[in-house]
Amino acid sequence: MNILEFTLAVGVVSLLAGFLGALSGLGGGSVLVPVLTLLFGVDLRYAIGASLVSVIATSSGAAAAYVREGYTNIRVGMFLEVATTSGAILGAYLGSKLPTHVIGIIFGIVLLYSAYLSFQPHLDHLEGLGPDPLAVRLRLDGDFPTPEGDQKYHVQHVPEGFGLMLLAGVLSSLLGIGSGAVKVLAMDQMMRLPFKVSTTTSNFMIGVTAAAGAGAYLKEGYIHPGLSMPVMLGVLIGSLLGARVLIHLKVKWLRLVFGLLVGVLAAEMIINSITGRI
Amino acid sequence: MRSPWSEHKTELVVGTLLRWGVIVSGGVVALGGIVYLARYGSLQPDYHIFRGESHHLTTLPGIIHDTLTWHRRGLLQFGLVMLILTPIARVALTAGVFLLQRDRLYIVVTLFVLAILLYSLFSPA
């Protein structure tokens, strides 16, 4: 396979990953890195660099479609970005120090956990939640449009959410993923934001977090232009298509399909890391 | 007092900025990709061995130099750097919005995030 054929093959796979990533809200990176390393034999560090670049494209490309709906909470996003970008710098540092098979094993575990989360039902528990003093001081509470008019919500557990976001930032640049699963977990489960608000705000943050990691990796030589090009363009086109059909699909079975796929890739990553092939 | 309408309008502006950032950088990457494939397409890929990119492709002055002189893969890498700069521009724009709203707390928060992003991109490796 020469570079031209390789580029085309990677481009097609990236398009699929971007499509699935946008549909599930979990991002294409979690599928891309295993596919690039396991299927195409790309060095894990180049795969992580290319994936991070594509995560920026996915997030930014989908944002225009998301913001129109008015769910994003900019204050929550910006406040938590303090945690995710700091974490991303730490993650890039760890990424340049840890051996690749260790990163591969961490990747597999995080993937498995993402798959597990996608099987969990999500419930909006807005009722009976009073205002949290810290959230009020930080003016994080917001509202979002529903068919019955604007629905107010009160943000809960700010320090815990902030801590989880720090972790999400570390994982994002260490593994080259958007770590949307951890971000949604923090906002959905911990801070009790309505599901639509947490997914769109998560998308808002993913691009900024990935930019912090990608900037650091650019200097480390992880961003291979020849590999990043088809990955970025493929994921971008795929994610734009995904964002278009997102509105017409049910979230539940999507999470199931994506969860299964991610679970299989996770097992492969762990096995290959332990046997020393990554 | 916050006004939800103006915040939503802000988001629309931000969304447009992001979309154009992605379109323009995507276009530059595609163009750089054609140059790259025309020059190296028939060679064998070596992405399975990590060597790290040369400083031409890892520092902004190096990338800009290679872009202007049509050297190596400069244009391609320049497009990728534009993409990395897109969310950074978003944060800078958001800082401007909070400045207009005289929201001191969030001016500080946003400038802090901006400082981290600029540090990651511009600090020496």
Boltz contact constraints between the chains, C-beta under 6 A:
constraints:
  - contact:
      token1: [A, 2]
      token2: [B, 42]
      max_distance: 6.0
  - contact:
      token1: [A, 3]
      token2: [B, 40]
      max_distance: 6.0
  - contact:
      token1: [A, 3]
      token2: [B, 41]
      max_distance: 6.0
  - contact:
      token1: [A, 3]
      token2: [B, 43]
      max_distance: 6.0
  - contact:
      token1: [A, 3]
      token2: [B, 45]
      max_distance: 6.0
  - contact:
      token1: [A, 4]
      token2: [B, 37]
      max_distance: 6.0
  - contact:
      token1: [A, 4]
      token2: [B, 41]
      max_distance: 6.0
  - contact:
      token1: [A, 6]
      token2: [B, 45]
      max_distance: 6.0
  - contact:
      token1: [A, 41]
      token2: [B, 48]
      max_distance: 6.0
  - contact:
      token1: [A, 42]
      token2: [B, 47]
      max_distance: 6.0
  - contact:
      token1: [A, 43]
      token2: [B, 48]
      max_distance: 6.0
  - contact:
      token1: [A, 43]
      token2: [B, 50]
      max_distance: 6.0
  - contact:
      token1: [A, 45]
      token2: [B, 50]
      max_distance: 6.0
  - contact:
      token1: [A, 46]
      token2: [B, 47]
      max_distance: 6.0
  - contact:
      token1: [A, 53]
      token2: [B, 80]
      max_distance: 6.0
  - contact:
      token1: [A, 56]
      token2: [B, 83]
      max_distance: 6.0
  - contact:
      token1: [A, 57]
      token2: [B, 22]
      max_distance: 6.0
  - contact:
      token1: [A, 60]
      token2: [B, 18]
      max_distance: 6.0
  - contact:
      token1: [A, 60]
      token2: [B, 22]
      max_distance: 6.0
  - contact:
      token1: [A, 60]
      token2: [B, 86]
      max_distance: 6.0
  - contact:
      token1: [A, 61]
      token2: [B, 22]
      max_distance: 6.0
  - contact:
      token1: [A, 63]
      token2: [B, 15]
      max_distance: 6.0
  - contact:
      token1: [A, 63]
      token2: [B, 18]
      max_distance: 6.0
  - contact:
      token1: [A, 64]
      token2: [B, 15]
      max_distance: 6.0
  - contact:
      token1: [A, 64]
      token2: [B, 19]
      max_distance: 6.0
  - contact:
      token1: [A, 67]
      token2: [B, 11]
      max_distance: 6.0
  - contact:
      token1: [A, 67]
      token2: [B, 15]
      max_distance: 6.0
  - contact:
      token1: [A, 70]
      token2: [B, 8]
      max_distance: 6.0
  - contact:
      token1: [A, 72]
      token2: [B, 11]
      max_distance: 6.0
  - contact:
      token1: [A, 78]
      token2: [B, 109]
      max_distance: 6.0
  - contact:
      token1: [A, 78]
      token2: [B, 110]
      max_distance: 6.0
  - contact:
      token1: [A, 79]
      token2: [B, 109]
      max_distance: 6.0
  - contact:
      token1: [A, 81]
      token2: [B, 113]
      max_distance: 6.0
  - contact:
      token1: [A, 82]
      token2: [B, 112]
      max_distance: 6.0
  - contact:
      token1: [A, 82]
      token2: [B, 113]
      max_distance: 6.0
  - contact:
      token1: [A, 85]
      token2: [B, 113]
      max_distance: 6.0
  - contact:
      token1: [A, 85]
      token2: [B, 116]
      max_distance: 6.0
  - contact:
      token1: [A, 89]
      token2: [B, 120]
      max_distance: 6.0
  - contact:
      token1: [A, 207]
      token2: [B, 87]
      max_distance: 6.0
  - contact:
      token1: [A, 208]
      token2: [B, 87]
      max_distance: 6.0
  - contact:
      token1: [A, 211]
      token2: [B, 84]
      max_distance: 6.0
  - contact:
      token1: [A, 211]
      token2: [B, 87]
      max_distance: 6.0
  - contact:
      token1: [A, 211]
      token2: [B, 88]
      max_distance: 6.0
  - contact:
      token1: [A, 211]
      token2: [B, 117]
      max_distance: 6.0
  - contact:
      token1: [A, 212]
      token2: [B, 117]
      max_distance: 6.0
  - contact:
      token1: [A, 212]
      token2: [B, 120]
      max_distance: 6.0
  - contact:
      token1: [A, 214]
      token2: [B, 84]
      max_distance: 6.0
  - contact:
      token1: [A, 215]
      token2: [B, 84]
      max_distance: 6.0
  - contact:
      token1: [A, 215]
      token2: [B, 120]
      max_distance: 6.0
  - contact:
      token1: [A, 215]
      token2: [B, 121]
      max_distance: 6.0
  - contact:
      token1: [A, 216]
      token2: [B, 120]
      max_distance: 6.0
  - contact:
      token1: [A, 218]
      token2: [B, 58]
      max_distance: 6.0
  - contact:
      token1: [A, 219]
      token2: [B, 58]
      max_distance: 6.0
  - contact:
      token1: [A, 219]
      token2: [B, 125]
      max_distance: 6.0
  - contact:
      token1: [A, 221]
      token2: [B, 52]
      max_distance: 6.0
  - contact:
      token1: [A, 221]
      token2: [B, 53]
      max_distance: 6.0
  - contact:
      token1: [A, 221]
      token2: [B, 58]
      max_distance: 6.0
  - contact:
      token1: [A, 225]
      token2: [B, 73]
      max_distance: 6.0
  - contact:
      token1: [A, 225]
      token2: [B, 76]
      max_distance: 6.0
  - contact:
      token1: [A, 225]
      token2: [B, 77]
      max_distance: 6.0
  - contact:
      token1: [A, 226]
      token2: [B, 36]
      max_distance: 6.0
  - contact:
      token1: [A, 227]
      token2: [B, 47]
      max_distance: 6.0
  - contact:
      token1: [A, 228]
      token2: [B, 80]
      max_distance: 6.0
  - contact:
      token1: [A, 229]
      token2: [B, 29]
      max_distance: 6.0
  - contact:
      token1: [A, 229]
      token2: [B, 33]
      max_distance: 6.0
  - contact:
      token1: [A, 229]
      token2: [B, 76]
      max_distance: 6.0
  - contact:
      token1: [A, 232]
      token2: [B, 29]
      max_distance: 6.0
  - contact:
      token1: [A, 236]
      token2: [B, 26]
      max_distance: 6.0
